[in-house]
Amino acid sequence: MMPKATSKKQQMAAGAALSAKRGERGKSSLKGASKSMYESMSKEELKRMAGTKRKNKPTKK
């Protein structure tokens, strides 16, 4: 089972990593969590995590 984001920050980091995987932004622009997600997760995993709804999620966990 692929992960779902548990916070808004996690969802946003996954979105940044996904856009870098797609080539829409530079890999060098990533920092912290988004950089490690880029290196360790597949495009499909990132897509699922980035697609998580943000409503009723805490800002950070």
N, C-alpha and C positions, 0 to 999 in steps of 0.2 A: 504494500500500500504506500502510495506516495504521500509526502507530508502536506499539511495545510498550515498556513501562517497562523500563529497564535497571538500576534500583535500587529499594530499598524506599522511599526518600524521594521519588523521582519518582512512584512508584505512589500514594503517599499524597497528594501534591500534586494529582495528577490527580483523585483521589477528591474532594478538597475543592472543586476547580474544578467538577467535575461536579455536586456537590450544590448549588452556587450557581447553576449553569445551570438546574437543575430547580426552583429556588426554595425549596429545603429549608433554606438558610442565606443570610444576607445577603452581598451582594457586597462590602460594606465590611469583612467579617471576613477577607477574603483578603489575603495578603501574599506578596511575593517571587514564587517560581516559580508558585504556584497562581494568583496574580493575572494573570500574563502568559499562563498557559495558558488561563484563562477568556476573556481578550480575543482570543487568536489561534487557538484550536482550536474545532472544531465539537463538538456533543454526541456524535456517533458516534465521533470521534477520542478524546475524553476517556473514553468508555465502554470503548473497547478498551484504552487505557492503564491505566485504573483497574482493569480486570478481569484484568490480568496477575497470575499467581501470584507470591507473594513468596518462596516456598521456594527456597533456594539462590541468592538474589539478594544482592549486597553491600548494606550499609546505605546507602552513598553511592558515587557513581562519580566 
